[in-house]
Amino acid sequence: MPTSDIVTIHEFDIKGGWAIQEGKKVDPFDIVDALQGTGARIYVHDLDGRARNRPQLDLVQDLSLEVVLWYDGGIRQSEGVIDPLVAGAEMVALDPAYLKGEVEFERVLKLTSNVFLDLLSEHEDRIPDFNKSITSGNGMTRLLSMGYQNFVISPGEELAFENTGLEGQVNLYIRQEIPNEKNLPTSGKIRGFVKDLSELVIEDES
């Protein structure tokens, strides 16, 4: 798979209006400026929106004017996926720690296919006793059979998506640094890599 086919997704948290990366506060629009013209996407964890159960739609709108935005606002009900998409996000994250139960997952796909499951979300505000069955074993097969296609996973987990016996497209995004050309994975299901912003971060001096 040539590198031109691989999507890069830069991931960071936003809290109090700042992008937080490696303990540094950065203006998120400085990040946007650094990425313009690169074809990269950004994956924003809206920590304030998650805490308040109210997405920051003005932030979504402003950021998505400049770059392609994937958005995580801790969606708790299926209907919650719509507002960020209308505001300009390309994709909205679903986290089983918030969106609980198969019925809610089924309802989401009746509204839109512009969603992805982040199977590695580990933010401290997660619900500690969430039902893990939806993303393990038969639960994953059920998600695929519902029609879910987009997943953020850890390295090596792409093997779990091979030979599922289910038809349809699966798009996998691996949370790791992009490998070099010789080490690119061969699976046609791998569409990109989710990585941090270490090379883009400029610490705010104020």
LOLO-317508 format. One record per residue: residue in three letters; x, y, z of N, C-alpha, C in turn. Coordinates in Angstrom, 1 decimal, padded with zeros to 4 digits. Atoms other than C-alpha are relative to their C-alpha. Example, Ala and Ser with C-alpha at 12.3 -4.5 7.8 and 13.67 -1.06 7.14 Angstrom:
SITE type nxx nyy nzz caxx cayy cazz cxx cyy czz
SITE ALA 000.9 -001.2 000.0 012.3 -004.5 007.8 000.9 001.2 000.0
SITE SER -000.9 -001.1 000.0 013.7 -001.1 007.1 -000.8 001.1 000.8
***
This chain:
SITE type nxx nyy nzz caxx cayy cazz cxx cyy czz
SITE MET 000.8 -001.2 000.0 000.0 000.0 000.0 000.9 001.2 000.0
SITE PRO -000.8 -001.2 000.0 001.6 003.3 -001.0 -000.4 001.0 001.0
SITE THR 000.2 -000.9 -001.0 002.0 006.0 001.5 -001.1 001.1 -000.3
SITE SER 001.0 -001.0 000.5 -000.3 008.3 -000.6 -001.4 -000.4 000.4
SITE ASP 001.4 000.5 -000.3 -003.2 006.0 000.3 -000.2 000.0 001.5
SITE ILE 000.1 000.0 -001.5 -002.5 006.3 004.1 -000.4 001.3 000.5
SITE VAL 000.5 -001.2 -000.6 -004.5 008.9 006.0 000.8 000.2 001.4
SITE THR -000.5 -000.4 -001.3 -002.8 010.7 008.9 -001.0 000.8 000.8
SITE ILE 001.0 -000.6 -000.9 -005.0 011.7 011.8 000.8 000.5 001.3
SITE HIS -000.7 -000.5 -001.1 -003.4 014.0 014.4 -001.0 000.2 001.2
SITE GLU 000.9 000.1 -001.1 -005.0 013.5 017.8 000.4 000.9 001.2
SITE PHE -000.3 -000.7 -001.2 -005.3 015.9 020.8 -001.3 000.3 000.8
SITE ASP 001.1 -000.4 -000.9 -007.5 017.0 023.7 -000.1 001.5 -000.1
SITE ILE 000.2 -001.4 -000.2 -009.1 020.4 024.0 -000.8 000.2 001.3
SITE LYS 000.6 -000.3 -001.3 -009.9 021.8 027.4 000.2 001.5 000.3
SITE GLY -000.1 -001.4 -000.3 -010.6 025.4 028.4 000.4 000.8 -001.2
SITE GLY -000.4 -000.7 001.2 -010.1 026.5 024.8 001.4 -000.3 -000.5
SITE TRP -001.3 000.3 000.4 -006.6 025.1 024.6 000.1 -001.5 -000.4
SITE ALA -000.4 001.4 000.3 -005.2 022.0 022.9 001.0 -000.4 001.0
SITE ILE -000.9 000.4 -001.0 -003.5 020.0 025.5 000.8 -001.2 -000.5
SITE GLN -000.8 001.0 000.5 -000.6 017.9 024.4 001.3 -000.1 000.8
SITE GLU -001.2 000.2 -000.8 002.2 016.4 026.6 000.2 001.1 001.0
SITE GLY 000.0 -000.9 -001.0 001.2 018.8 029.3 000.2 001.5 -000.4
SITE LYS -000.1 -001.4 000.5 001.5 021.9 027.1 -001.3 000.5 -000.5
SITE LYS 001.2 -000.6 000.5 -001.2 024.3 026.2 000.3 000.7 -001.3
SITE VAL -000.2 -000.5 001.4 -001.4 025.2 022.5 -001.3 000.5 -000.5
SITE ASP 001.1 -000.5 000.7 -003.7 027.3 020.5 -000.4 -001.0 -001.1
SITE PRO 000.4 001.1 001.0 -005.7 024.7 018.5 000.1 000.6 -001.5
SITE PHE -000.1 -000.5 001.4 -005.7 027.1 015.5 001.4 000.1 -000.5
SITE ASP -001.4 000.1 000.4 -001.9 027.1 015.5 000.2 -001.4 -000.6
SITE ILE -000.1 001.4 000.6 -002.2 023.3 014.9 -000.7 -000.1 -001.3
SITE VAL 000.7 000.0 001.3 -004.7 023.8 012.2 000.8 000.7 -001.1
SITE ASP -000.9 -000.7 000.9 -002.4 026.3 010.5 001.2 -000.8 -000.5
SITE ALA -001.2 000.8 000.3 000.5 023.9 010.7 -000.4 -001.2 -000.9
SITE LEU 000.4 001.1 000.8 -001.6 021.2 009.0 -000.6 000.3 -001.3
SITE GLN 000.7 -000.4 001.3 -003.2 023.2 006.2 000.8 -000.4 -001.2
SITE GLY -000.7 000.4 001.3 -002.4 021.8 002.8 000.7 -001.4 000.1
SITE THR -000.7 001.3 -000.1 -001.0 018.5 004.2 -000.9 -001.2 -000.3
SITE GLY 001.0 001.1 000.2 -004.2 016.4 003.7 -000.3 -000.7 001.3
SITE ALA 000.2 000.7 -001.2 -004.0 015.4 007.3 -001.4 000.4 000.7
SITE ARG 001.2 -000.3 -000.8 -007.1 015.2 009.6 000.4 000.3 001.4
SITE ILE -000.2 -000.1 -001.4 -007.4 016.2 013.2 -001.1 -000.8 000.7
SITE TYR 000.9 000.7 -000.8 -009.1 014.1 015.9 000.0 000.7 001.3
SITE VAL 000.1 -000.8 -001.2 -010.3 016.3 018.7 -000.8 -000.7 001.1
SITE HIS 000.7 000.5 -001.2 -011.3 015.0 022.2 -000.4 001.3 000.7
SITE ASP 000.6 -001.2 -000.7 -013.6 017.8 023.5 -000.3 -000.3 001.4
SITE LEU 000.2 000.4 -001.4 -013.1 017.3 027.2 -001.0 000.8 000.7
SITE ASP 001.1 -000.8 -000.6 -015.3 020.2 028.2 -001.4 -000.5 -000.5
SITE GLY 001.3 000.4 000.5 -018.1 019.0 025.9 -000.4 -001.4 000.6
SITE ARG 000.2 001.3 -000.7 -017.7 015.5 027.4 -000.5 000.2 001.4
SITE ALA 000.3 -000.2 -001.4 -017.9 016.8 030.9 -001.4 000.6 000.2
SITE ARG 001.3 -000.7 -000.1 -020.9 019.0 030.3 -001.2 -000.7 -000.8
SITE ASN 001.0 000.7 000.9 -022.7 016.5 027.9 -000.6 001.0 -000.9
SITE ARG 000.4 -001.0 000.9 -022.9 019.4 025.5 001.1 000.3 -001.0
SITE PRO -001.1 -000.3 000.9 -020.7 019.5 022.4 000.2 001.5 -000.3
SITE GLN -000.3 -001.3 000.4 -018.9 022.7 021.6 -000.1 000.2 -001.5
SITE LEU 000.3 000.0 001.5 -020.5 023.2 018.2 000.7 001.2 -000.7
SITE ASP -000.7 -001.1 000.6 -018.9 026.6 017.7 001.4 -000.4 -000.3
SITE LEU -001.4 000.5 000.2 -015.5 025.0 018.1 000.1 -000.9 -001.2
SITE VAL 000.1 000.9 001.1 -016.5 022.2 015.7 -000.1 000.8 -001.3
SITE GLN 000.2 -000.7 001.2 -017.6 024.7 013.1 001.2 000.8 -000.4
SITE ASP -001.2 -000.8 000.3 -014.5 026.9 013.4 001.1 -000.9 -000.5
SITE LEU -001.1 000.8 000.4 -012.0 024.1 013.2 -000.3 -000.7 -001.3
SITE SER 000.3 000.7 001.2 -013.8 022.3 010.4 000.0 000.9 -001.3
SITE LEU -000.1 -000.9 001.1 -013.6 025.4 008.2 001.4 -000.1 -000.6
SITE GLU -001.4 -000.1 000.5 -009.8 024.9 007.9 000.5 -001.4 -000.3
SITE VAL -000.5 001.4 000.2 -009.2 021.1 008.2 -001.1 -001.0 000.1
SITE VAL 001.0 001.1 -000.2 -011.0 017.8 008.1 000.0 -000.4 001.5
SITE LEU 000.1 000.2 -001.4 -012.2 017.2 011.6 -000.8 -001.3 000.4
SITE TRP 000.7 001.1 -000.7 -013.0 014.0 013.5 -000.2 000.4 001.5
SITE TYR 000.4 -000.6 -001.2 -014.8 014.8 016.7 -000.5 -001.0 001.1
SITE ASP 000.4 000.8 -001.1 -015.2 013.1 020.1 -000.5 001.0 001.1
SITE GLY 000.6 -000.8 -001.1 -017.7 014.8 022.5 -000.7 -000.8 001.0
SITE GLY 000.7 000.9 -001.0 -018.7 011.8 024.6 -001.4 -000.2 -000.3
SITE ILE 001.4 000.2 000.4 -021.9 011.1 022.7 -000.7 -001.0 000.9
SITE ARG 000.7 000.9 -000.9 -024.4 009.6 025.1 -001.3 -000.6 -000.5
SITE GLN 001.2 000.5 000.7 -027.4 009.1 022.9 000.2 000.1 -001.5
SITE SER -000.2 000.2 001.4 -027.7 008.1 019.3 -000.2 001.4 -000.8
SITE GLU 000.4 -001.3 000.7 -029.3 011.5 018.3 001.2 001.0 000.1
SITE GLY -001.1 -000.9 -000.2 -026.2 013.2 019.6 001.1 000.1 -001.1
SITE VAL -001.0 000.0 001.1 -024.2 012.3 016.5 -000.3 001.1 -001.1
SITE ILE 000.4 -000.8 001.1 -026.1 014.7 014.3 000.6 001.4 000.1
SITE ASP -000.4 -001.4 -000.1 -025.2 018.2 015.6 001.4 000.2 -000.4
SITE PRO -001.4 -000.2 000.4 -021.4 017.8 015.3 000.2 -000.1 -001.5
SITE LEU -000.1 000.1 001.5 -021.9 016.6 011.7 -000.5 001.2 -000.7
SITE VAL 000.6 -001.2 000.6 -024.1 019.5 010.8 000.9 001.2 000.2
SITE ALA -000.9 -001.1 -000.3 -021.6 021.8 012.4 001.3 -000.1 -000.8
SITE GLY -001.1 000.1 000.9 -018.9 020.5 010.0 000.9 -001.2 000.2
SITE ALA -000.8 001.1 -000.2 -017.3 017.4 011.5 -000.2 -001.0 -001.1
SITE GLU 000.1 001.1 001.0 -016.5 014.7 008.9 -000.5 -001.3 000.7
SITE MET 000.3 001.2 -000.7 -016.7 011.9 011.5 -000.2 000.3 001.5
SITE VAL 000.2 -000.1 -001.5 -018.0 011.5 015.1 000.3 -001.3 000.7
SITE ALA -000.4 001.2 -000.7 -016.5 009.1 017.6 -001.1 -000.5 000.9
SITE LEU 000.8 000.7 -000.9 -018.5 006.6 019.5 000.9 -000.8 001.0
SITE ASP -000.7 000.7 -001.0 -017.2 005.3 022.8 -001.0 -000.8 000.8
SITE PRO 000.9 000.9 -000.8 -018.9 002.3 024.5 -000.1 000.4 001.4
SITE ALA 000.1 -000.5 -001.4 -018.2 004.0 027.8 -001.1 001.0 000.2
SITE TYR 001.1 -000.9 000.0 -020.9 006.5 026.9 -001.2 -000.5 -000.7
SITE LEU 001.1 000.5 000.8 -023.1 005.1 024.2 -000.2 -001.5 000.3
SITE LYS 000.1 001.3 -000.5 -024.4 002.0 025.9 -001.1 -000.8 -000.6
SITE GLY 001.0 000.9 000.4 -026.3 -001.0 024.6 -000.1 000.0 -001.6
SITE GLU 000.0 000.2 001.5 -026.8 -002.4 021.1 -001.1 000.8 -000.6
SITE VAL 001.1 -000.7 000.6 -030.1 -000.6 020.6 000.5 001.4 -000.4
SITE GLU -000.5 -001.3 000.3 -028.3 002.8 020.7 000.9 -000.1 -001.2
SITE PHE -000.9 000.2 001.1 -025.6 001.5 018.3 -000.8 -000.2 -001.3
SITE GLU 000.8 000.2 001.2 -028.3 000.4 015.9 -000.7 001.3 -000.4
SITE ARG 000.7 -001.2 000.3 -030.1 003.7 016.1 001.0 001.0 -000.7
SITE VAL -001.0 -000.9 000.6 -026.9 005.6 015.2 000.1 -000.2 -001.5
SITE LEU -000.2 000.2 001.4 -026.5 003.9 011.8 -001.3 000.3 -000.8
SITE LYS 001.2 -000.4 000.7 -030.1 004.7 011.0 000.0 001.5 -000.3
SITE LEU -000.1 -001.5 000.2 -029.1 008.4 011.3 001.1 000.3 -000.9
SITE THR -001.2 -000.4 000.8 -025.6 008.4 009.7 001.0 -001.2 000.0
SITE SER -001.1 000.9 000.0 -022.7 006.3 008.7 001.3 000.7 000.3
SITE ASN -001.2 -000.8 -000.2 -020.2 009.1 009.4 000.4 -000.1 001.5
SITE VAL -000.4 000.2 -001.4 -019.2 007.6 012.8 001.1 -001.1 000.0
SITE PHE -001.0 001.0 -000.2 -016.3 005.5 014.1 000.1 -000.4 001.4
SITE LEU -000.2 000.5 -001.4 -015.6 003.4 017.2 001.5 000.2 000.3
SITE ASP -001.3 -000.1 -000.6 -012.6 004.4 019.2 000.2 -001.1 001.1
SITE LEU -000.1 001.1 -001.0 -011.7 001.1 020.9 001.1 000.2 001.0
SITE LEU -001.1 -000.3 -000.9 -008.8 002.7 022.7 -000.2 001.2 000.9
SITE SER 000.3 -001.2 -000.8 -010.4 005.7 024.4 000.3 -000.3 001.4
SITE GLU -000.4 000.2 -001.4 -008.9 005.9 027.9 000.0 001.2 000.8
SITE HIS 000.0 -001.2 -000.7 -009.8 009.3 029.1 -000.5 -000.3 001.4
SITE GLU 000.3 000.2 -001.4 -010.2 009.6 032.9 -001.4 000.2 000.3
SITE ASP 001.4 -000.3 -000.3 -013.8 010.7 032.6 -000.9 -001.2 -000.5
SITE ARG 000.8 001.1 000.5 -014.9 007.3 031.2 -000.8 -000.5 001.2
SITE ILE 000.9 000.7 -001.0 -017.7 005.5 033.0 000.7 -001.3 000.4
SITE PRO -000.9 001.2 -000.3 -015.7 002.8 035.0 -000.7 -001.3 -000.2
SITE ASP 000.6 001.3 000.1 -018.3 000.1 034.8 -000.8 -000.3 -001.3
SITE PHE 000.7 000.1 001.2 -019.3 000.3 031.2 000.0 -001.5 -000.5
SITE ASN 000.2 001.4 000.4 -020.4 -002.9 029.4 001.0 -000.2 -001.2
SITE LYS -001.1 000.2 001.0 -017.3 -004.1 027.5 -000.5 -001.0 -001.1
SITE SER 000.3 001.1 000.9 -019.2 -006.9 025.7 -000.3 000.5 -001.4
SITE ILE 000.4 -000.5 001.3 -020.2 -004.6 022.8 001.3 000.1 -000.9
SITE THR -001.2 -000.1 000.8 -016.5 -004.4 021.7 000.9 -001.2 000.2
SITE SER -000.9 001.2 -000.1 -015.2 -007.9 022.4 -000.8 -001.2 -000.4
SITE GLY 000.6 001.3 000.4 -015.9 -011.4 021.0 -001.2 000.2 -000.9
SITE ASN 001.2 000.0 000.9 -019.4 -011.8 019.6 -000.5 001.5 -000.1
SITE GLY 000.5 -001.4 000.1 -020.1 -008.1 020.4 000.6 000.7 -001.2
SITE MET -000.6 -000.6 001.2 -017.6 -007.0 017.7 -000.6 -000.6 -001.3
SITE THR 000.7 000.6 001.2 -019.2 -009.4 015.2 -001.3 000.6 -000.2
SITE ARG 001.4 -000.6 000.1 -022.6 -007.9 016.0 000.2 001.5 -000.6
SITE LEU -000.2 -001.3 000.5 -021.2 -004.4 015.4 000.3 000.0 -001.5
SITE LEU -000.3 000.1 001.5 -019.8 -005.4 012.0 -001.3 -000.4 -000.7
SITE SER 001.2 000.4 000.7 -023.1 -007.1 011.1 -001.0 001.1 000.0
SITE MET 000.8 -001.2 000.1 -024.9 -003.9 012.0 000.3 000.9 -001.2
SITE GLY -000.5 -000.8 001.0 -022.8 -002.2 009.4 001.0 001.0 000.4
SITE TYR -001.1 -000.9 -000.4 -020.1 -000.4 011.4 001.2 -000.3 -000.9
SITE GLN -001.1 000.1 000.9 -017.1 000.2 009.2 001.3 000.6 000.5
SITE ASN -001.1 -000.8 -000.4 -014.7 002.6 010.9 000.4 -000.2 001.4
SITE PHE -000.5 000.4 -001.4 -012.5 001.6 013.9 001.4 000.6 000.2
SITE VAL -001.4 -000.3 -000.4 -009.5 003.1 015.7 000.4 -001.1 001.0
SITE ILE -000.5 001.2 -000.7 -007.5 000.2 017.1 001.5 000.2 000.4
SITE SER -001.4 000.0 -000.4 -004.1 -000.6 018.6 000.7 -000.9 -001.0
SITE PRO -000.8 000.8 001.0 -001.3 -002.2 016.5 -000.2 -001.5 000.3
SITE GLY 000.2 001.4 -000.1 -001.9 -005.9 015.9 -001.4 -000.5 000.0
SITE GLU 001.5 000.4 -000.1 -005.7 -005.8 016.4 -000.6 -000.1 -001.4
SITE GLU 000.6 000.1 001.4 -006.2 -005.6 012.6 -000.3 -001.5 -000.3
SITE LEU 000.2 001.4 000.3 -006.0 -009.4 012.6 -001.4 -000.5 000.5
SITE ALA 001.3 000.4 -000.4 -009.3 -009.6 014.5 -001.1 000.4 -001.0
SITE PHE 000.9 -000.4 001.0 -011.0 -008.0 011.5 000.1 -000.8 -001.3
SITE GLU -000.2 000.9 001.2 -009.8 -010.6 009.0 -000.9 -001.2 000.2
SITE ASN 000.7 001.3 000.0 -011.9 -013.6 008.1 -001.2 000.1 000.9
SITE THR 001.2 -000.1 -000.9 -015.0 -012.3 009.9 -001.2 -000.7 -000.6
SITE GLY 001.2 000.6 000.7 -017.3 -013.9 007.3 -001.0 001.0 -000.3
SITE LEU 001.0 -001.1 000.3 -019.1 -010.6 006.9 000.5 000.8 -001.2
SITE GLU -000.3 -000.8 001.1 -019.3 -008.7 003.7 000.0 001.4 000.4
SITE GLY 000.0 -001.5 -000.3 -018.7 -005.0 003.5 001.4 000.5 000.3
SITE GLN -001.2 -000.7 -000.2 -016.0 -002.5 003.8 000.3 000.2 001.5
SITE VAL -000.4 -000.3 -001.3 -014.0 -002.2 007.0 001.3 001.0 -000.1
SITE ASN -001.1 -000.9 000.0 -011.7 000.8 007.6 000.7 000.1 001.4
SITE LEU -000.8 000.1 -001.3 -009.0 000.5 010.3 001.0 001.1 000.1
SITE TYR -001.0 -001.1 -000.3 -007.0 003.4 011.8 000.7 -000.4 001.2
SITE ILE -000.8 000.5 -001.1 -004.1 002.3 014.0 000.6 001.2 000.7
SITE ARG -000.6 -001.1 -000.8 -003.0 004.5 016.9 001.4 -000.3 000.3
SITE GLN -001.4 000.1 -000.1 000.7 004.6 016.4 000.7 000.9 -001.0
SITE GLU -000.7 -000.8 001.0 003.4 006.4 014.6 000.0 -000.6 -001.4
SITE ILE 000.1 000.5 001.4 003.3 006.0 010.8 001.3 -000.8 -000.3
SITE PRO -001.2 000.8 000.3 005.8 003.2 009.8 000.6 000.5 -001.3
SITE ASN -000.6 -000.4 001.3 008.2 003.7 007.0 -000.5 -000.8 -001.1
SITE GLU 000.6 000.6 001.2 007.4 002.7 003.4 000.2 -001.5 000.0
SITE LYS -000.2 001.5 000.0 009.0 -000.8 003.9 -000.8 -000.7 001.0
SITE ASN 000.7 000.7 -001.1 007.0 -001.6 007.0 -001.5 000.3 000.0
SITE LEU 001.4 -000.2 000.0 003.6 -000.5 005.9 -000.8 -001.3 000.0
SITE PRO 000.8 001.3 -000.1 000.9 -003.1 006.7 -000.6 -000.3 -001.4
SITE THR 000.5 000.4 001.3 -000.4 -005.1 003.8 -001.5 -000.1 000.0
SITE SER 001.5 000.2 000.0 -004.0 -005.4 004.9 -000.6 001.2 -000.7
SITE GLY 000.8 -001.0 000.7 -006.3 -003.5 002.6 -001.0 000.7 000.9
SITE LYS 001.0 -000.7 -000.9 -008.5 -002.6 005.6 000.6 001.2 000.7
SITE ILE -000.6 -001.0 -000.8 -005.9 -000.3 007.1 000.0 001.3 -000.9
SITE ARG 000.2 -001.3 000.7 -006.7 003.3 006.0 000.9 001.1 000.5
SITE GLY -000.7 -001.1 -000.6 -004.6 005.4 008.3 000.6 -000.3 001.3
SITE PHE -000.6 000.0 -001.3 -002.8 006.1 011.5 -000.3 001.2 000.8
SITE VAL 000.3 -001.1 -000.9 -003.7 008.1 014.5 001.2 000.2 000.9
SITE LYS -001.3 -000.3 -000.7 -000.7 009.9 016.1 -000.2 001.3 000.7
SITE ASP 000.1 -001.2 -000.8 000.0 012.6 018.6 000.7 001.2 -000.8
SITE LEU -000.4 -001.2 000.6 001.1 016.1 017.8 001.4 000.5 000.4
SITE SER -001.2 -000.4 -000.7 004.6 016.1 019.3 000.9 000.8 -001.0
SITE GLU -000.8 -000.8 000.9 006.3 017.4 016.1 -000.6 001.3 -000.4
SITE LEU 000.6 -001.2 000.3 003.8 020.2 015.8 -000.2 001.0 001.1
SITE VAL 000.3 -000.8 -001.2 003.5 021.5 019.3 001.0 001.1 000.3
SITE ILE -000.8 -001.1 -000.4 004.8 024.9 020.1 -000.6 000.5 001.3
SITE GLU 000.6 -000.3 -001.3 004.4 025.7 023.8 -000.3 001.5 000.0
SITE ASP 000.5 -001.4 -000.2 002.4 028.9 024.5 000.9 000.7 001.0
SITE GLU -001.0 -000.8 -000.9 004.7 031.6 026.0 -000.8 000.9 001.0
SITE SER 000.7 -000.9 -000.8 001.9 033.6 027.6 -000.4 -000.6 001.4
***
